[in-house]
Amino acid sequence: MLERLRIPGLGGWGEDPLWASVYDWTVEHPQVGGLAWKVGIGSDLQRLYAAAAEIGRQSAGSSVLDVPCGGGVALRGLRPGQGVRYVAADISQGMLDRTTAEARRRQVSAQVEPVLADVGRLPFADGEFDLVVSFTGLHCFPDPHLAVREMARVLHPGGVLTGSALLNDAGLRYLPLRQTGRFTGLLGPGATSTEVSTWLAETGFQDIAITMSGAVGYFRGTKG
Protein backbone atom coordinates (compact mmCIF):
# COMPACT_ATOMS: atom_id res chain seq x y z
CA MET A 1 0.00 0.00 0.00
CA LEU A 2 1.52 3.31 -1.08
CA GLU A 3 0.66 5.76 1.66
CA ARG A 4 1.82 9.24 2.44
CA LEU A 5 4.11 9.51 5.40
CA ARG A 6 3.23 9.74 9.09
CA ILE A 7 3.55 12.84 11.26
CA PRO A 8 4.73 11.80 14.74
CA GLY A 9 2.24 13.00 17.35
CA LEU A 10 0.13 14.92 14.87
CA GLY A 11 -1.60 12.15 12.94
CA GLY A 12 -0.53 10.43 9.75
CA TRP A 13 -1.70 11.22 6.23
CA GLY A 14 -3.83 8.11 6.47
CA GLU A 15 -5.70 9.89 9.27
CA ASP A 16 -6.40 13.63 9.32
CA PRO A 17 -3.28 15.47 10.51
CA LEU A 18 -3.42 18.83 12.24
CA TRP A 19 -1.51 20.49 9.42
CA ALA A 20 -4.29 19.63 6.95
CA SER A 21 -6.77 21.73 8.91
CA VAL A 22 -4.31 24.62 9.09
CA TYR A 23 -3.80 24.45 5.33
CA ASP A 24 -7.54 24.41 4.68
CA TRP A 25 -8.05 27.41 6.97
CA THR A 26 -5.46 29.48 5.13
CA VAL A 27 -7.07 28.70 1.77
CA GLU A 28 -10.54 29.63 3.03
CA HIS A 29 -9.38 32.98 4.48
CA PRO A 30 -7.83 34.85 1.54
CA GLN A 31 -6.62 37.91 3.42
CA VAL A 32 -4.92 36.29 6.41
CA GLY A 33 -4.16 33.08 4.55
CA GLY A 34 -2.78 34.96 1.57
CA LEU A 35 -0.40 36.83 3.86
CA ALA A 36 0.66 33.57 5.51
CA TRP A 37 1.39 32.02 2.12
CA LYS A 38 3.36 35.07 1.01
CA VAL A 39 5.46 35.25 4.17
CA GLY A 40 5.85 31.50 4.73
CA ILE A 41 6.42 30.12 1.25
CA GLY A 42 6.64 33.23 -0.92
CA SER A 43 3.60 32.15 -2.90
CA ASP A 44 0.52 33.95 -4.21
CA LEU A 45 -2.59 32.17 -2.94
CA GLN A 46 -4.55 33.60 -5.87
CA ARG A 47 -2.68 31.20 -8.14
CA LEU A 48 -4.30 28.28 -6.34
CA TYR A 49 -7.72 29.83 -6.79
CA ALA A 50 -7.03 30.38 -10.50
CA ALA A 51 -5.87 26.78 -10.97
CA ALA A 52 -8.95 25.41 -9.18
CA ALA A 53 -11.18 27.52 -11.43
CA GLU A 54 -10.47 25.10 -14.28
CA ILE A 55 -12.87 22.70 -12.55
CA GLY A 56 -15.70 25.16 -13.06
CA ARG A 57 -15.03 25.29 -16.80
CA GLN A 58 -15.82 21.61 -17.31
CA SER A 59 -19.00 20.95 -19.27
CA ALA A 60 -21.97 18.94 -18.01
CA GLY A 61 -21.29 15.23 -18.18
CA SER A 62 -17.55 15.59 -17.59
CA SER A 63 -15.69 13.56 -14.97
CA VAL A 64 -13.20 15.17 -12.59
CA LEU A 65 -10.80 13.43 -10.20
CA ASP A 66 -9.41 15.38 -7.25
CA VAL A 67 -6.55 13.47 -5.59
CA PRO A 68 -5.66 13.95 -2.82
CA CYS A 69 -8.80 15.93 -2.05
CA GLY A 70 -7.76 16.69 1.54
CA GLY A 71 -10.39 18.83 3.20
CA GLY A 72 -11.99 19.82 -0.08
CA VAL A 73 -10.27 23.12 -0.91
CA ALA A 74 -10.53 22.46 -4.67
CA LEU A 75 -14.32 22.35 -4.38
CA ARG A 76 -14.25 26.14 -4.65
CA GLY A 77 -13.91 25.54 -8.39
CA LEU A 78 -17.06 23.42 -8.66
CA ARG A 79 -20.32 25.22 -9.47
CA PRO A 80 -23.72 24.21 -8.06
CA GLY A 81 -25.74 22.51 -10.78
CA GLN A 82 -22.71 22.17 -13.07
CA GLY A 83 -23.64 18.59 -13.88
CA VAL A 84 -20.22 16.99 -13.61
CA ARG A 85 -19.09 13.85 -11.80
CA TYR A 86 -16.56 15.00 -9.21
CA VAL A 87 -14.63 12.16 -7.57
CA ALA A 88 -12.87 13.27 -4.38
CA ALA A 89 -10.22 10.66 -3.57
CA ASP A 90 -7.98 10.48 -0.53
CA ILE A 91 -6.26 7.87 1.62
CA SER A 92 -7.83 9.39 4.75
CA GLN A 93 -11.46 8.78 5.68
CA GLY A 94 -11.28 11.81 7.96
CA MET A 95 -10.36 14.03 5.02
CA LEU A 96 -13.11 12.53 2.91
CA ASP A 97 -15.56 13.33 5.71
CA ARG A 98 -14.38 16.94 5.72
CA THR A 99 -14.63 17.11 1.94
CA THR A 100 -18.20 15.80 2.12
CA ALA A 101 -19.10 18.44 4.72
CA GLU A 102 -17.50 21.15 2.58
CA ALA A 103 -19.45 19.95 -0.45
CA ARG A 104 -22.69 20.32 1.51
CA ARG A 105 -21.67 23.80 2.63
CA ARG A 106 -20.99 24.82 -0.98
CA GLN A 107 -24.22 23.13 -2.18
CA VAL A 108 -22.42 20.84 -4.60
CA SER A 109 -22.75 17.54 -2.72
CA ALA A 110 -25.01 16.00 -5.40
CA GLN A 111 -22.02 16.04 -7.76
CA VAL A 112 -19.35 14.84 -5.33
CA GLU A 113 -18.41 11.18 -4.94
CA PRO A 114 -15.94 10.55 -2.06
CA VAL A 115 -13.67 7.54 -2.60
CA LEU A 116 -11.11 6.08 -0.21
CA ALA A 117 -8.13 5.49 -2.50
CA ASP A 118 -4.38 5.14 -2.71
CA VAL A 119 -2.84 7.41 -5.34
CA GLY A 120 -0.31 4.72 -6.16
CA ARG A 121 -3.07 2.27 -7.09
CA LEU A 122 -6.13 4.24 -8.09
CA PRO A 123 -9.34 2.13 -8.28
CA PHE A 124 -10.41 3.64 -11.59
CA ALA A 125 -10.35 2.49 -15.20
CA ASP A 126 -7.89 3.69 -17.80
CA GLY A 127 -9.07 6.96 -19.34
CA GLU A 128 -11.99 7.40 -16.95
CA PHE A 129 -11.59 11.15 -16.34
CA ASP A 130 -11.61 14.37 -18.35
CA LEU A 131 -9.71 16.36 -15.73
CA VAL A 132 -7.43 15.31 -12.89
CA VAL A 133 -6.43 17.86 -10.26
CA SER A 134 -3.80 17.33 -7.57
CA PHE A 135 -3.23 20.42 -5.46
CA THR A 136 -0.43 20.48 -2.86
CA GLY A 137 -0.23 16.70 -2.85
CA LEU A 138 2.65 15.54 -5.02
CA HIS A 139 5.28 16.52 -2.45
CA CYS A 140 3.56 14.37 0.20
CA PHE A 141 3.64 11.09 -1.70
CA PRO A 142 6.41 8.55 -0.99
CA ASP A 143 6.65 7.89 -4.75
CA PRO A 144 5.60 10.99 -6.72
CA HIS A 145 6.73 9.42 -10.01
CA LEU A 146 4.32 6.51 -9.54
CA ALA A 147 1.58 8.97 -8.56
CA VAL A 148 2.02 10.88 -11.82
CA ARG A 149 1.85 7.63 -13.82
CA GLU A 150 -1.37 6.61 -12.08
CA MET A 151 -3.00 10.02 -12.56
CA ALA A 152 -2.01 9.88 -16.23
CA ARG A 153 -3.43 6.37 -16.60
CA VAL A 154 -6.93 7.33 -15.47
CA LEU A 155 -7.02 10.41 -17.72
CA HIS A 156 -8.32 9.99 -21.25
CA PRO A 157 -6.46 11.36 -24.30
CA GLY A 158 -7.16 15.06 -24.60
CA GLY A 159 -7.77 15.35 -20.87
CA VAL A 160 -5.88 17.70 -18.57
CA LEU A 161 -3.80 17.08 -15.47
CA THR A 162 -3.18 20.12 -13.33
CA GLY A 163 -1.91 20.65 -9.81
CA SER A 164 0.67 22.16 -7.53
CA ALA A 165 3.50 21.02 -5.29
CA LEU A 166 6.41 22.24 -3.21
CA LEU A 167 9.30 21.64 -5.61
CA ASN A 168 12.84 20.75 -4.64
CA ASP A 169 14.43 23.31 -6.96
CA ALA A 170 12.48 26.27 -5.58
CA GLY A 171 15.67 27.69 -4.05
CA LEU A 172 17.80 27.53 -0.93
CA ARG A 173 15.45 29.92 0.86
CA TYR A 174 12.91 27.10 1.16
CA LEU A 175 15.37 24.29 1.92
CA PRO A 176 14.72 24.46 5.72
CA LEU A 177 10.99 24.16 5.01
CA ARG A 178 11.50 21.01 2.94
CA GLN A 179 13.94 19.51 5.45
CA THR A 180 11.58 20.18 8.36
CA GLY A 181 8.69 18.70 6.43
CA ARG A 182 10.60 15.49 5.78
CA PHE A 183 11.85 15.24 9.34
CA THR A 184 8.34 15.51 10.75
CA GLY A 185 6.91 13.19 8.12
CA LEU A 186 4.83 15.83 6.38
CA LEU A 187 6.74 15.60 3.12
CA GLY A 188 7.97 12.77 0.94
CA PRO A 189 11.01 12.97 -1.34
CA GLY A 190 9.35 15.49 -3.61
CA ALA A 191 10.57 16.38 -7.09
CA THR A 192 12.18 19.12 -9.11
CA SER A 193 10.39 21.00 -11.87
CA THR A 194 12.54 19.13 -14.39
CA GLU A 195 11.51 15.77 -12.94
CA VAL A 196 7.82 16.66 -13.00
CA SER A 197 8.12 17.85 -16.60
CA THR A 198 9.97 14.65 -17.56
CA TRP A 199 7.41 12.41 -15.85
CA LEU A 200 4.56 14.18 -17.62
CA ALA A 201 6.29 13.92 -20.99
CA GLU A 202 7.04 10.20 -20.60
CA THR A 203 3.37 9.49 -19.86
CA GLY A 204 2.26 11.21 -23.06
CA PHE A 205 1.50 14.76 -21.97
CA GLN A 206 1.86 17.72 -24.30
CA ASP A 207 1.76 21.49 -23.80
CA ILE A 208 3.45 20.99 -20.43
CA ALA A 209 3.78 24.13 -18.33
CA ILE A 210 5.28 24.61 -14.88
CA THR A 211 4.99 28.02 -13.25
CA MET A 212 6.76 28.83 -10.00
CA SER A 213 5.23 30.91 -7.23
CA GLY A 214 7.73 30.97 -4.40
CA ALA A 215 8.21 27.44 -3.10
CA VAL A 216 5.19 26.16 -5.05
CA GLY A 217 5.21 25.00 -8.65
CA TYR A 218 1.95 24.87 -10.62
CA PHE A 219 1.97 22.24 -13.37
CA ARG A 220 -0.40 21.53 -16.22
CA GLY A 221 -0.41 19.28 -19.25
CA THR A 222 -2.75 17.80 -21.84
CA LYS A 223 -2.60 14.06 -22.42
CA GLY A 224 -1.84 13.22 -26.03
N, C-alpha and C positions, 0 to 999 in steps of 0.2 A: 504494500500500500504506500503510495507516494504522498506523504503528508507534508505540510509546512511544519516548520520547527516549533519547539516548545519554549515558552517564556517562563523561566523559573519563578514561581511564586505569583505570577500574574495571569496564569491560564495559558494553555497552548492554543495554536491556531485551530486545532480540532475542537476547541471549546469556544469561548468568546472572550478573548483577552481584553484587559482594561484599555490597552492602547487603541483597540478598534473603536471603542466608544468615544475616545478623545478625538480620533480622526474624524469620525462622523460628525461630532459637534463642531469642529472647525469648518467642515464643508457646509454645514447648515447655517452658519453664522458668518456671512460674507465679510462683514466689517472687521470683527475681532479675529475671525479665522483667517481672513486674507492677510492681516497684519502678521499673524503667527506664521503663516506660510512664508511670507516675505522675509521675516527676520530669521526664522529657523532653517529654511532650506532655500532661500533666495528665489522662490517660485511664485508666479502669478496664479492665484487660485482661479481667476477668470478663464484660464486656459483649460482647466478641468471642466468647467461649466460648458465651454464651447465644444469640447470633445464629446461630452455627454449629449449635447444637442443633436448629434447625428442620429440618435435613437428616435427622436421625434420626427425625423424626416423619412422614416420608413413607411411604405405604403401599407394599406390594409391587406391582411393576409400574409405579411412577412413574418419571419421567425428570427428572433434575437436571442442570443445567448450572452449572459452576463456572468463571467467567472474570473475571479471569485467575487460574488455579489456583496460580501461583507454585510454591513448594515443597511444596504440599499441606497447608497448615495447616488448611483447612476440612474435611479428611478426618476430623478428630476428631469431627465430627458424624455420620459414617456408621457404621452398626452392621454387624458381621459377619453375613452371612446375611439382611440386610434385604430383599434381592430387588429393589433398584431399579437402574435404569440411571444411572450417575453419569459424565457426560462432563466430563473435566478438560481445559479448553482454555487454551492460552497461545501467545504468539508465539515463545517460546523453547523449543527442543528440550531444552536443559539443564534448564530448570525442569520440563518434562514428565518427564524422566528422574528427577528428584528426587521428583516426585509419585508416579511409579510405584514407586520404592523405598519411599516412605512408605506407600503402599497395601499393599505386601507386609508391611511391619513391623506394620501395624495389622490384617492378615489380612482385608482387604476388596478385594484386587486383582481378584477374579473379577467385581466389580461396576463396576470403574473402566475407563473407555475414554479414553485420552489422545489428544487431537487438537491438531495444530498449526494454530492459527487466529488470524486478525486480528479483534479485537473490532469493528472498523469495517466488516467484511464477513464475518459469521459464516457458515460453510458448513452451515447447518442450515435446515430448512423452517420456514415460518411456523407458529407454534403447536405446535412440537415438544416443548416442555418444560412440566412441571408447576411446577417451581421453578427460578429462576435466582438464583445467589448471586454477589456480586462484592465481596469483602472487600479493603479497602485497595488498590483498583485505579483507581477513577474519577479520582483526582487525578493519576495517571501518564499518562493518555491525552492525546494532542495535541488530540483533539476529543471531550470528554466528552459533549456533547449527542448527537452521532452514536452514541456507544457506548450511551447510554440507549435511543435509538430502535431499535438493533439488538437489544439484550437484550429490549426489549418485543416486537419482531417475532416472536422465536422462542418466546415464552411464550404459551400458549393462554389464552383467556378463563377467568377464575377462578383462574388461576395467580398465584404470588407472586414478586415481585422483592424481594430484600433484600440489603443490603450496607453498606459503610462507606467513608468517605473523609475525608481532611483537607480541611476546608471553608474557603473564603476569608473567611468572616465569623465565624471562631472567636475573633477578638479580636486586639488589637495584640500581646499577649504572644507569640503564635505567628507573627507576621509575619516575624521573622528566619529561622525554620525554613522557611517557605514560600519566602522569597527565596533562601535557600541551596540549597534543593532545586531551584529552577528554574535557578540559576546552574550547578550541577553537572550538570544534565540529569536529575536524579531525578524531578522533578515537571513536569507539563504546566501548562496555564493554570488548571486546577481549576475550582471552581464554588462559589457560595454556597448556603446551604440553600434560599433562595428560588428560585434557578435550578433546583436539583434537583427541588424540589417542582413547579415549573412544567413542567419537562420530563416528569415522570411523569404529570402531569395531562393534558398535551396528547397523550400516547400512550395515553390511556384508562384510567389507573390510578385506583382509588378507595381510600378508607380510607388515605390517604397519611400516614405518620408519620415525622418526623425528630427524633431524640433526640441531643442533644449530650453528649459526654463529653470534656471538654478540647478539644483541637484536632480531635477525630474526631467526625463526625456519622454516626449509624446511621440508614439509611433503609429503609423498607418500604412496599410497596403491593400491592394486589390488582388484577389486570387485569380491567377490566369487559368 
